[in-house]
Amino acid sequence: MSALNGDKSRFNRERKQKIARRQRTRELLKREATERKSPDVSVPAKGKQVMA
């Protein structure tokens, strides 16, 4: 490893991994947000039964 340049290959590999991880995280969060906004019509809403 050069004292001036540092470990370029490791730095670039880790940089690419960080970028890919951020993209996966953003896509996952975006997908979760859209799934929560759209109601699930296959499951009927249950109301509470009140004993009078």
Sequence and secondary structure as in RCSB ss.txt:
>XXXX:A:sequence
MSALNGDKSRFNRERKQKIARRQRTRELLKREATERKSPDVSVPAKGKQVMA
>XXXX:A:secstr
 BTTTB HHHHHHHHHHHHHHHHHHHHHHHHHHHHHHS  TTS         
